Amino acid sequence: MRACVVSRGRVYAVEVAEPETVTIVQPELVMQVVPDVAAGVLLFADPWQIHAYGADGLKWSTDRIDIEGLTILEADARVIVVRMEDADGELEERKIDVQTGHLV
């Protein structure tokens, strides 16, 4: 069993039975962590992408979908709703398929 530890924007997977066994998880600058229990993933948002980790590791990462300020608003078994800036700097909400990481 592993525990997820977030410190200063870095994510670490720590083996509970062997706490000295630590793996650094990508991305390097995590701004938000959201558990999506219905989909069985932990979602990590950096300023540009979303990354989904399941029990076996990384499931997917989105393409770079934002310039800065990506925020996860909600997540369920089907979609992740994010707020991001469009090319003109206006905020918009978009949906991401939780199984594939593709914009829908």
C-alpha positions, 0 to 999 in steps of 0.5 A: 500500500502506498500513501500520497504525500504532497510538499512544496508542489512535489508529489511523493508515493511512499510505501506504507510498510517501508516509509524509506521507500519513496518515489517522486511522482510527475509532474514537478509543480502540482498546484491541486490534488483532487481524489476522484473515487468514482473513477479510481484515480487521483488527479494532479493539476499543474499550471498547464495539464491534468495528470491521472494516477491510479493504483498502478501508476500514471493512467494518462496526462492531458496535452498542454491545455492551458497557459497558466491557472488551470483549476479542477472544479469537479470530477466524477466517474465520467468527466472532469470539469476544469476552469482555464484561460482561453487564448484571449485570457478569458476564463472558460470551463471545459470537460475532460474524459476521465478515462482518456484525458481527452477534452470533450 
